[in-house]
Amino acid sequence: MFGNGNSLRHLPFFEEVATHEEHQAEWRAATAGLVTLRLVDAWIEEGPRVVVPDSWNVRAVLKAIDQMDEGSTIPSILRSVVSAMANGAAGMGSHDVMTPLMAYARALEYDAQWILASDVYETVIAHTHPVEESDSAVMAHLRHAVSLRVLGEFQQAQEAYDTAGAIAQNANDMIGVLRARIGGAKIAVARGNLPHAETVLDEAIATASELGIASVHSLALHDRAMVAGLRGRHDLAIELAYEAMRESATPADRDRILSDIGTAFHMLGLRSVARDAFLVLSATAQEQYMRWVAMLSLMSIAAEDGSDVIFDQLKRQIQPGRLPPKLEAEYYMRLGRAYRELRHGDLEQIALSKAVELAEHYGYSGLLFEAEAALHSPDETAAASTAVQPVTAPVADIAEAVRSMRVVALASS
């Protein structure tokens, strides 16, 4: 459409288009994103002449956007990208195009389209000056790192975090510096290096508190709670996470924190409280990823309750092939343990073997160790590790708060 120079760019979008039929909403969405990105490339390289009002290029892109389903914010975001380019012909800079592109990438993340989001972030990064537009450059690298980390590309994700941190340091942007460090700690956790993650997060918590940066303090507290849970300190995890929730900056942040609170209650054997948390998330979570996490957790709880019917209903709602790598490995891990609870030995071994295969392939060392231990301990039941444990008064108060959230969420859904 816009010349041969763009033919090899945006390969993830071409692949997404190729996996669907023309009558499908997914095909129309990927096509609209692709032609918009190719128009952006042409606008940057060839100048304003490619976005002259009523030109064939612009009409073709707007027609593709108009053919999208209007059930999301993405069509309006893509139209704003085109509008910003058209206005650019009158003197506005590329920043005005990169801002809605960032919003597009974030919307793709919310729909669990991390490969596509990563491609969009790469476009933003390629056309954002690291000094003159340091704020935008830092955020683009941070979000790109998140997409890469979710996809299991740890080395590339770490490089993106390092770049974000370096740009932020040069700009005296302590929020960016701390967020990059927290991101690096997440990768350390995924690789099983909990001591390093603890050190980095404790330093980030102290620095954010000293500087009065509540949003970053919340992020660091949340991740520190996650590490506490991995250490077996589920009571501490709940208290830290709940403190983080009170300072969280966005509904999506609160969803992730509530998910970890639910997991910690589950590990304490308080399945009813955990179920409340995950029911809230399954009904109200902003991101598809968190809705998936909630469904996996509810599936596990149903198996532990011995409810074959509810377990089967939940299992049928989950398509493992659509899950990102870590969640896919986690799915088979949970599925194997669920089959163990329900006394389906053959299916248990198949699921756990798949969990080991995926965890090893993607380098999730902690999950690999857990899956291998479960695979080679066929007589151990998951319920034995989740016997109800006594809780402190603060944790009991948080349990009541979670129950109240469930009542409000289900009443409004």
C-alpha positions, 0 to 999 in steps of 0.5 A: 500500500505504501511502498516496498520499504515497509514490507518486512515491518510489523511481521506480528501483525501480518502473522495475526492477519494470516491466522484469521478469516476475513469475516472475523473480527480479529482479522479486521482488528489486525488489518486496521492496526497494520495499515495504520502502522504502515501509514505512520511509517510512510508519514515519518519517512516520506512526509506530510504528502502521504496523509493529505486529506481525502488521499487514497492512503488516508481513505483506505486506512479509515475504511479499515478502521471503520470496519472494526467492531466498535466494542472497544476503544481501539477504533477511536484510538486509531482514528486519533493516530490518523488525525494527528498525522493529518494535523502534523502536515500543519506543523504538529510534531511526531510526539502527537502521533506517538501519544495515541500509538502508546494508547493503542499499544496499551489497549492491545495489552489489555486484550492480552495481545502482547506480541502486537503491543510489543511491535507498536512499542518498537515503533514508538521507541524508534521515533521518540528522542531519548533526550528531548522526549525522555518521559515518553521514551522511558514509558515506551521502554518500560511498557515494551519490557513488560510485553517482552517479560510476559512473552518470556523474552527475559533477556530482551526485557532486561535490556529494555528495563536497563535502557529505560533506567539509563534514559531516566537517570540521564533526565533525573527522573527518579520515578523512571529509575525506580520503575526500571529497577522494580521491573528488573526485580520481576525478571529476577523473580521469574528466574528464581533469584529471590534474594536479589529481588528482595534486595532491589525491592527493599531499596526501592521501597525505602527510596520511594518512601523517602521521596514521597512517590506513592505510586512507585511505593505501591508498585514496590510493596506489591512486588515485595508482597509477591516475594514474601508469598514465594518465601511462604510468608503468606500473612506478610504477603497479604499485609504488604499487598493490602498496603500497596492497594491503598496507594495504587494508582490505577484500577489495573494495579489494584486488580493485580494486587487483589489477585495476589491477595487472593493467592495468599489467602488460598495458600493459607487454606482460606479458600472462601476468601480466595474465591471471593477475591477471584470472583471479583476479578473474573467479573471486573478485572480491567485486563484479560490477563487478570481475568485468566488468572482469576479463572485458573485460580477458581478452577483450582479451588473448585477441584480442592472443594471436590466439585467436578461440575464447577471444575469442568465448567471453568476448564471449558472456558479456558483455552490454553493456546491463547494464554501467554507462556507463563500462564500456559505453563501455570495452567497445566500445573494447576490442571495437573494438581486439580486432576490429583485432587479429583483422583484422575491419575493418568490425566494428572501425569499428562498435564504436569509433564506439559507444565514441566516442558513449557517451564523448561522451554521458557526458562521459568525456573521456579515453576519448573522446580515446582512442576517437577516436584509435583510430577515426581510426588504422585501420592502428595495431594495439593490440599495437604499444603493448603490446610487452614492456618491461623491468621493475625488480626490484621489479616482477618480484617483484610479478609472481611474487606475482600468479602465486602468487595465481592458483595459490591462487585457481584451486586453491580455486575 
